Amino acid sequence: MNNTYDFLTNRPNEFQQIASNDLLFVHYICPQIDHYLYLYSHFNQISFTLGGDKTFHHGLRSWNMTEHTTVFAKKGAWKQEIGTKGWEILSFYFPDDFLCLFFNEYRELWPLKSLPATPSDMLIPIKINEITRAFFYSFLPYFEQQSRPPKDLLTLKFKELLFIILSNPANAELLSYINRLGYHHKPPLFEIMEANFHFNLSIAEFARLAQRSVSTFKRDFKQDYQTTPGKWLLQKRIAFATLLLNTSTKNISEIANDSGFENPTHFSRVFKEVQSVSPLQFRKRISAASHF
């Protein structure tokens, strides 16, 4: 799967971008041609839609990104569906460590005693007001300047954006998530796995999301799950594919892709090994049983 952060940073002449240490700010019109793309990022994102539209899918949830839609996207994977017109976006990439340091720096200013439950969805909608909207548009001229602003200034600007967003009571769910992250400095391993098992990520990519080396990731996984990542992923993907066969009208290829398998052939072979019937035969049995 393509890592969007790597894809953008490897193409500095194709996408307007400014970097400040671990922070990356980008402005571009999405070049997506395929109807669906499966993508991931090991960094969090705050994204503001300047125009056009795009739909994001994660698990059984979907979000439509239209003009001025703003979201916080946790690091992880998603399915991206092409819109009806070009999608122009301003996006800010940042690691967990930066977010935790910022949050703890201003911890005493946040109303932390009456926060809602921490949201589990990968995308957390951000409510914006005139101040937030003006901030996003005020950032665009930086991409056009020949001499880029100092990194310290860019970092301060991004902290200002975070402060504006988190100071809005309407964004209490996001504050709740960051408050929880601030205590751990990175999401627990089970959160990374449960949120992303249905994407065709490699073990190395899961390790990168979990901020661990591959060897440390495998050791920690074994300790938490008493099995290997490969065996656990296969079990979870088959279970999710079975759910889709039971509850959706998606074809076998779509189910294979949406369950994290390399291709439909691989999916059908593995499914038959586990369930003793092919995915198509399984669906026919379910359909026949529903008529009795």
C-alpha positions as CSV (number, residue, x, y, z in Angstrom):
1,M,0.0,0.0,0.0
2,N,1.1,3.6,-0.7
3,N,2.1,5.7,2.3
4,T,0.7,9.2,1.5
5,Y,3.4,10.9,3.6
6,D,6.2,9.1,1.7
7,F,4.4,9.6,-1.7
8,L,4.2,13.4,-1.1
9,T,7.7,14.0,0.3
10,N,9.2,12.0,-2.5
11,R,7.6,14.4,-5.1
12,P,8.5,17.9,-3.9
13,N,8.2,19.3,-7.5
14,E,4.7,17.9,-8.0
15,F,3.0,18.9,-4.7
16,Q,3.3,22.2,-2.9
17,Q,4.8,21.4,0.5
18,I,6.7,22.9,3.4
19,A,8.5,20.9,6.0
20,S,9.4,21.9,9.6
21,N,11.3,19.0,11.2
22,D,8.7,16.3,11.6
23,L,5.9,18.5,10.4
24,L,4.7,18.5,6.8
25,F,2.3,21.0,5.3
26,V,0.9,20.3,1.8
27,H,-1.5,21.9,-0.6
28,Y,-2.5,20.1,-3.8
29,I,-5.3,18.9,-6.0
30,C,-5.6,15.1,-5.6
31,P,-4.3,13.4,-8.8
32,Q,-6.4,10.2,-8.2
33,I,-7.5,8.4,-11.3
34,D,-8.6,5.0,-10.0
35,H,-12.1,4.8,-8.6
36,Y,-10.7,3.4,-5.3
37,L,-7.3,3.7,-3.7
38,Y,-6.1,1.9,-0.5
39,L,-3.7,4.2,1.3
40,Y,-2.1,4.7,4.7
41,S,0.1,7.1,6.7
42,H,2.2,6.6,9.8
43,F,1.6,10.3,10.7
44,N,-1.7,11.9,11.9
45,Q,-3.3,14.5,9.7
46,I,-5.5,17.5,9.9
47,S,-7.1,18.1,6.5
48,F,-9.2,21.0,5.2
49,T,-11.1,20.6,2.0
50,L,-10.7,23.8,-0.2
51,G,-12.9,22.5,-3.0
52,G,-14.3,19.4,-4.8
53,D,-15.1,16.2,-3.0
54,K,-13.8,12.8,-2.0
55,T,-15.2,9.9,0.1
56,F,-13.2,8.0,2.7
57,H,-14.0,4.5,3.9
58,H,-12.7,2.8,7.0
59,G,-14.2,-0.5,8.1
60,L,-18.0,-0.1,7.9
61,R,-17.9,3.7,8.1
62,S,-17.7,6.4,5.4
63,W,-17.1,10.1,5.4
64,N,-17.8,12.5,2.6
65,M,-15.2,15.4,2.2
66,T,-16.7,18.5,0.6
67,E,-15.8,22.2,0.7
68,H,-14.6,23.3,4.1
69,T,-15.0,19.8,5.6
70,T,-12.2,19.4,8.2
71,V,-11.1,16.2,9.8
72,F,-8.4,14.8,12.2
73,A,-7.2,11.5,10.7
74,K,-5.4,9.1,13.1
75,K,-2.4,7.4,11.6
76,G,-3.5,4.3,9.8
77,A,-5.1,3.1,6.6
78,W,-8.2,3.9,4.6
79,K,-10.0,3.4,1.3
80,Q,-10.3,6.5,-0.8
81,E,-13.1,6.9,-3.4
82,I,-12.8,9.4,-6.2
83,G,-15.2,12.3,-6.2
84,T,-17.3,13.9,-8.9
85,K,-14.8,16.8,-9.3
86,G,-11.2,17.6,-8.4
87,W,-10.5,17.5,-4.7
88,E,-8.3,20.4,-3.5
89,I,-6.9,20.0,0.0
90,L,-4.7,21.7,2.6
91,S,-3.2,19.0,4.9
92,F,-1.0,19.0,7.9
93,Y,1.0,15.9,8.8
94,F,2.4,15.4,12.3
95,P,3.6,12.5,14.6
96,D,2.1,11.4,17.9
97,D,5.1,12.7,19.8
98,F,4.5,16.3,18.6
99,L,0.9,16.1,19.5
100,C,1.6,14.8,23.0
101,L,4.3,17.4,23.7
102,F,1.9,20.2,22.5
103,F,-1.0,18.9,24.6
104,N,1.1,18.5,27.8
105,E,2.6,22.0,27.3
106,Y,-0.9,23.5,27.6
107,R,-2.6,20.8,29.7
108,E,-3.8,23.1,32.4
109,L,-5.8,25.2,29.9
110,W,-8.0,22.3,28.7
111,P,-11.3,21.4,30.3
112,L,-10.4,17.7,30.9
113,K,-12.8,16.8,33.7
114,S,-16.0,16.6,31.6
115,L,-14.8,15.1,28.3
116,P,-16.9,12.7,26.3
117,A,-15.9,9.1,25.6
118,T,-12.8,8.7,23.4
119,P,-13.9,8.2,19.8
120,S,-12.7,5.0,18.2
121,D,-13.2,6.0,14.5
122,M,-10.2,6.7,12.5
123,L,-11.5,10.0,11.3
124,I,-12.7,12.6,13.8
125,P,-14.7,15.5,12.3
126,I,-13.4,18.9,13.3
127,K,-15.9,21.7,13.8
128,I,-14.6,25.0,12.4
129,N,-15.6,28.6,12.9
130,E,-14.6,31.8,11.2
131,I,-11.3,31.9,13.0
132,T,-10.3,28.4,12.0
133,R,-11.4,28.9,8.4
134,A,-9.5,32.2,8.2
135,F,-6.4,30.4,9.5
136,F,-6.4,27.8,6.8
137,Y,-6.7,30.4,4.0
138,S,-4.0,32.6,5.6
139,F,-1.6,29.7,5.4
140,L,-1.9,29.3,1.6
141,P,0.4,32.2,0.7
142,Y,3.3,30.5,2.4
143,F,3.4,27.9,-0.4
144,E,3.9,30.7,-3.0
145,Q,6.8,32.5,-1.3
146,Q,10.3,31.9,-2.8
147,S,11.8,32.2,0.7
148,R,10.1,29.9,3.1
149,P,9.3,31.0,6.7
150,P,11.7,29.8,9.4
151,K,10.9,26.4,10.8
152,D,10.4,27.8,14.3
153,L,7.7,30.1,12.9
154,L,6.0,27.3,11.0
155,T,5.9,25.2,14.2
156,L,4.4,28.1,16.1
157,K,1.8,28.5,13.4
158,F,0.8,24.9,13.6
159,K,0.6,25.1,17.4
160,E,-1.7,28.0,16.9
161,L,-4.0,26.0,14.7
162,L,-4.1,23.1,17.2
163,F,-4.9,25.6,20.0
164,I,-7.7,27.2,18.0
165,I,-9.3,23.8,17.2
166,L,-9.0,22.4,20.7
167,S,-10.3,25.5,22.4
168,N,-13.6,25.1,20.5
169,P,-16.0,23.2,22.8
170,A,-17.5,21.6,19.7
171,N,-14.3,19.6,19.3
172,A,-14.4,17.9,22.7
173,E,-14.2,14.4,21.2
174,L,-10.9,15.3,19.6
175,L,-9.6,16.7,22.8
176,S,-10.7,13.5,24.5
177,Y,-8.6,11.4,22.1
178,I,-5.6,13.6,22.5
179,N,-5.9,13.6,26.2
180,R,-5.8,9.8,26.2
181,L,-2.9,9.8,23.8
182,G,-1.0,12.3,26.0
183,Y,-0.8,9.8,28.8
184,H,0.5,6.9,26.6
185,H,2.5,8.9,23.9
186,K,1.4,6.3,21.4
187,P,-1.8,4.2,20.8
188,P,-1.8,0.7,22.4
189,L,-0.8,-2.0,20.0
190,F,-4.3,-3.5,20.0
191,E,-5.8,-0.2,18.8
192,I,-3.5,-0.1,15.8
193,M,-4.3,-3.7,14.9
194,E,-8.1,-3.6,15.4
195,A,-8.3,-0.4,13.4
196,N,-6.3,-1.6,10.4
197,F,-6.3,-5.4,10.1
198,H,-8.7,-5.3,7.1
199,F,-6.1,-3.4,5.0
200,N,-3.4,-5.2,3.1
201,L,-0.5,-3.8,5.2
202,S,2.7,-5.7,5.6
203,I,4.2,-6.6,9.0
204,A,6.8,-3.9,8.4
205,E,4.0,-1.3,7.8
206,F,2.1,-2.4,10.9
207,A,5.4,-2.0,12.8
208,R,5.8,1.5,11.5
209,L,2.3,2.5,12.5
210,A,3.0,1.1,15.9
211,Q,6.3,3.1,16.2
212,R,8.3,-0.1,16.7
213,S,11.0,-2.0,14.9
214,V,9.8,-5.2,13.2
215,S,11.5,-7.4,15.8
216,T,10.0,-5.4,18.7
217,F,6.6,-5.3,17.0
218,K,6.6,-9.1,16.7
219,R,7.8,-9.6,20.3
220,D,5.2,-7.2,21.7
221,F,2.5,-8.8,19.5
222,K,3.3,-12.3,20.7
223,Q,3.2,-11.0,24.3
224,D,-0.2,-9.4,23.9
225,Y,-1.9,-12.0,21.6
226,Q,0.0,-15.2,22.3
227,T,0.2,-15.8,18.5
228,T,2.0,-14.4,15.5
229,P,0.8,-11.3,13.6
230,G,0.4,-13.4,10.4
231,K,-2.0,-15.9,12.1
232,W,-4.0,-13.3,13.9
233,L,-4.4,-11.2,10.7
234,L,-5.6,-14.2,8.7
235,Q,-8.2,-15.0,11.3
236,K,-9.4,-11.4,11.6
237,R,-9.6,-10.9,7.8
238,I,-11.5,-14.2,7.2
239,A,-14.0,-13.2,9.9
240,F,-14.4,-9.7,8.4
241,A,-14.8,-11.2,4.9
242,T,-17.5,-13.6,6.2
243,L,-19.3,-10.6,7.7
244,L,-19.3,-8.9,4.4
245,L,-20.5,-12.0,2.5
246,N,-23.4,-12.2,5.0
247,T,-24.4,-8.6,5.1
248,S,-23.3,-6.8,2.0
249,T,-24.0,-6.9,-1.8
250,K,-20.3,-6.4,-2.7
251,N,-18.8,-8.8,-5.2
252,I,-16.0,-11.2,-4.3
253,S,-13.3,-8.9,-5.6
254,E,-14.5,-6.0,-3.5
255,I,-14.8,-8.2,-0.4
256,A,-11.2,-9.5,-1.0
257,N,-9.9,-5.9,-1.3
258,D,-11.9,-4.6,1.7
259,S,-10.8,-7.5,3.9
260,G,-7.0,-7.0,3.4
261,F,-6.2,-9.8,0.9
262,E,-3.7,-9.4,-1.9
263,N,-6.2,-10.3,-4.6
264,P,-9.4,-12.3,-5.1
265,T,-7.5,-15.5,-6.0
266,H,-5.6,-15.4,-2.8
267,F,-8.8,-14.6,-0.9
268,S,-10.8,-17.5,-2.4
269,R,-8.0,-20.0,-1.8
270,V,-7.6,-19.0,1.9
271,F,-11.3,-18.7,2.5
272,K,-11.9,-22.3,1.1
273,E,-9.1,-23.6,3.3
274,V,-10.7,-22.2,6.4
275,Q,-14.4,-22.6,5.6
276,S,-14.2,-25.7,3.3
277,V,-16.3,-23.9,0.7
278,S,-15.5,-21.0,-1.8
279,P,-16.7,-17.5,-1.0
280,L,-19.3,-17.8,-3.8
281,Q,-20.6,-21.1,-2.5
282,F,-20.7,-19.7,1.1
283,R,-22.8,-16.8,-0.1
284,K,-25.2,-19.1,-2.1
285,R,-25.7,-21.2,1.1
286,I,-26.5,-18.1,3.1
287,S,-29.0,-16.9,0.4
288,A,-30.7,-20.3,0.3
289,A,-31.0,-20.5,4.1
290,S,-32.6,-17.1,4.2
291,H,-35.5,-18.3,2.0
292,F,-36.6,-21.0,4.5
